[in-house]
Amino acid sequence: MAENVAAKTADKAEKKPEKKQHKVSYWKGLKAEFKKVVWPDRETVTKQTIVVLAVSLILGVLIGVMDMIFKFGINLII
């Protein structure tokens, strides 16, 4: 039984360096993957940002108008 405890302790001691190595290789792998990413140019980002803002504004106005119409309709019923 004492041998099993000693073996488990030895196994745990051996696993600790593997975890550190695993963390280091994770960050190296992450850095390598980020180098593979094709980032959009400034013009593309600007155009897409403008489209997102315009669509958000239009939807906000549309929802606001529909809310006012529903509120007016409910007030007529009540």
Backbone bond lengths (Angstrom), bond angles and torsions (degrees), N, CA, C in turn:
res aa  C-N    CA-C-N  psi(-1)  N-CA   C-N-CA  omega(-1)  CA-C   N-CA-C  phi
1 M - - - 1.448 - - 1.528 110.51 -
2 A 1.338 115.81 -39.74 1.457 119.55 178.63 1.524 110.41 -64.10
3 E 1.329 115.41 -31.99 1.463 119.28 178.28 1.524 111.23 -66.44
4 N 1.339 116.84 -38.17 1.472 120.77 178.18 1.515 111.58 -63.83
5 V 1.343 116.15 -41.71 1.460 120.72 178.97 1.522 109.64 -64.24
6 A 1.319 116.82 -43.20 1.459 120.82 179.11 1.523 110.81 -64.63
7 A 1.331 117.17 -37.48 1.463 120.94 179.98 1.527 110.26 -68.30
8 K 1.349 116.63 -41.18 1.467 120.18 179.02 1.527 110.86 -65.25
9 T 1.324 116.46 -40.17 1.458 121.00 178.49 1.526 109.95 -64.03
10 A 1.309 116.53 -40.99 1.459 120.62 178.70 1.523 110.21 -65.89
11 D 1.345 117.00 -39.34 1.467 120.39 177.97 1.528 111.09 -63.21
12 K 1.333 116.46 -41.83 1.463 120.39 179.54 1.528 110.68 -64.58
13 A 1.314 116.56 -40.22 1.460 120.89 179.85 1.526 110.21 -64.63
14 E 1.332 116.48 -34.93 1.462 119.95 -179.86 1.524 111.37 -74.13
15 K 1.311 117.94 -28.97 1.467 121.48 -176.05 1.526 112.49 -75.63
16 K 1.313 118.58 -27.31 1.453 120.83 -177.26 1.534 113.12 -59.08
17 P 1.321 119.41 -47.81 1.464 118.50 177.99 1.522 112.66 -62.61
18 E 1.339 117.87 -31.61 1.456 120.41 178.89 1.520 110.67 -63.09
19 K 1.327 117.21 -38.99 1.461 120.15 179.58 1.522 110.62 -64.91
20 K 1.313 117.51 -42.04 1.464 120.01 177.75 1.515 110.36 -63.29
21 Q 1.319 116.49 -42.93 1.461 120.59 178.13 1.523 109.78 -63.68
22 H 1.329 116.44 -38.30 1.465 120.92 179.94 1.526 110.02 -63.03
23 K 1.343 117.96 -42.74 1.461 121.42 179.39 1.522 110.77 -63.40
24 V 1.309 117.27 -43.08 1.460 121.57 -179.62 1.525 109.98 -63.93
25 S 1.337 116.49 -44.72 1.462 119.00 -179.35 1.522 110.90 -68.39
26 Y 1.332 117.51 -30.13 1.466 120.59 176.40 1.527 110.09 -61.52
27 W 1.323 116.89 -47.95 1.462 120.50 -177.97 1.529 111.09 -67.57
28 K 1.319 116.53 -37.07 1.462 119.42 176.81 1.518 110.52 -64.54
29 G 1.333 116.19 -41.63 1.464 120.92 178.02 1.514 111.45 -64.83
30 L 1.323 116.36 -40.64 1.457 120.92 178.40 1.526 110.92 -62.26
31 K 1.311 116.09 -43.65 1.463 120.92 179.02 1.529 110.50 -63.20
32 A 1.324 116.87 -40.84 1.460 121.22 179.28 1.532 110.70 -64.76
33 E 1.335 117.24 -39.44 1.465 120.49 179.19 1.520 111.12 -67.42
34 F 1.329 117.31 -38.49 1.460 120.13 178.89 1.526 111.43 -65.33
35 K 1.317 116.89 -29.29 1.468 119.62 177.32 1.525 111.03 -69.55
36 K 1.341 117.35 -25.28 1.458 121.56 -179.46 1.534 112.60 -80.96
37 V 1.325 117.28 -16.81 1.460 121.07 -176.38 1.531 109.84 -68.50
38 V 1.334 115.73 135.47 1.456 120.82 175.40 1.527 106.73 -96.00
39 W 1.318 115.72 105.39 1.448 120.64 -176.83 1.521 109.55 -82.85
40 P 1.343 118.21 141.60 1.462 120.43 179.62 1.530 110.95 -70.22
41 D 1.329 114.78 154.71 1.462 118.16 178.87 1.534 109.64 -79.92
42 R 1.306 115.61 171.34 1.460 122.27 -174.68 1.530 111.80 -61.50
43 E 1.313 117.14 -39.33 1.468 121.14 -178.74 1.535 110.75 -63.74
44 T 1.306 117.30 -42.77 1.464 121.52 179.65 1.523 110.60 -64.37
45 V 1.318 117.04 -44.59 1.466 121.02 179.64 1.524 110.16 -62.54
46 T 1.328 117.04 -41.49 1.461 120.90 179.51 1.523 110.87 -63.27
47 K 1.324 117.86 -46.57 1.462 121.30 179.72 1.526 111.14 -61.48
48 Q 1.317 116.98 -45.35 1.460 120.18 -178.56 1.521 111.63 -66.91
49 T 1.322 117.58 -35.26 1.456 121.32 177.42 1.517 110.56 -65.06
50 I 1.330 116.96 -42.95 1.461 121.34 178.72 1.526 110.38 -62.61
51 V 1.318 117.29 -41.87 1.468 120.83 179.28 1.526 110.32 -63.80
52 V 1.304 117.94 -44.31 1.463 121.31 -179.70 1.524 110.43 -62.74
53 L 1.321 117.61 -43.97 1.467 120.69 179.19 1.526 111.42 -65.19
54 A 1.336 117.51 -41.38 1.465 120.97 -179.96 1.530 110.87 -65.18
55 V 1.309 117.57 -45.82 1.470 120.56 179.54 1.525 110.23 -64.35
56 S 1.318 118.11 -39.49 1.463 121.21 178.53 1.526 110.54 -63.59
57 L 1.319 116.89 -42.44 1.462 121.27 178.96 1.527 110.87 -64.36
58 I 1.324 117.17 -45.31 1.467 121.35 -179.78 1.528 110.19 -62.60
59 L 1.316 117.46 -45.59 1.463 120.09 178.93 1.522 111.43 -64.56
60 G 1.317 117.67 -38.22 1.467 121.10 177.61 1.511 111.55 -62.17
61 V 1.325 116.69 -44.05 1.463 120.93 178.30 1.529 109.89 -65.48
62 L 1.323 117.29 -44.57 1.463 121.68 179.80 1.532 111.34 -59.91
63 I 1.305 117.30 -45.51 1.466 120.80 178.49 1.526 110.43 -65.10
64 G 1.327 117.69 -39.86 1.465 121.07 177.99 1.520 112.07 -62.80
65 V 1.343 117.53 -42.97 1.469 121.77 179.13 1.533 109.79 -65.32
66 M 1.328 116.50 -44.55 1.467 119.20 178.87 1.527 110.96 -62.37
67 D 1.318 117.92 -37.77 1.456 122.05 178.14 1.523 110.36 -62.86
68 M 1.326 116.86 -43.49 1.468 120.56 179.19 1.529 110.75 -64.61
69 I 1.328 117.14 -40.83 1.472 120.79 178.75 1.524 110.20 -63.13
70 F 1.331 117.07 -46.40 1.463 120.06 179.25 1.529 111.06 -63.45
71 K 1.336 116.21 -41.11 1.468 120.05 179.92 1.528 109.32 -63.23
72 F 1.322 117.56 -42.77 1.477 121.00 179.11 1.517 109.70 -64.61
73 G 1.329 118.12 -42.52 1.475 121.40 178.83 1.518 112.07 -62.87
74 I 1.327 117.89 -41.90 1.468 120.87 178.94 1.507 110.10 -66.67
75 N 1.332 118.07 -39.27 1.463 120.75 178.61 1.535 110.89 -64.59
76 L 1.332 118.62 -33.02 1.460 121.27 177.00 1.522 111.14 -67.62
77 I 1.343 115.13 -38.03 1.459 120.21 -179.93 1.518 110.84 -69.06
78 I 1.316 116.40 -40.52 1.471 120.84 -178.05 1.489 107.76 -79.97
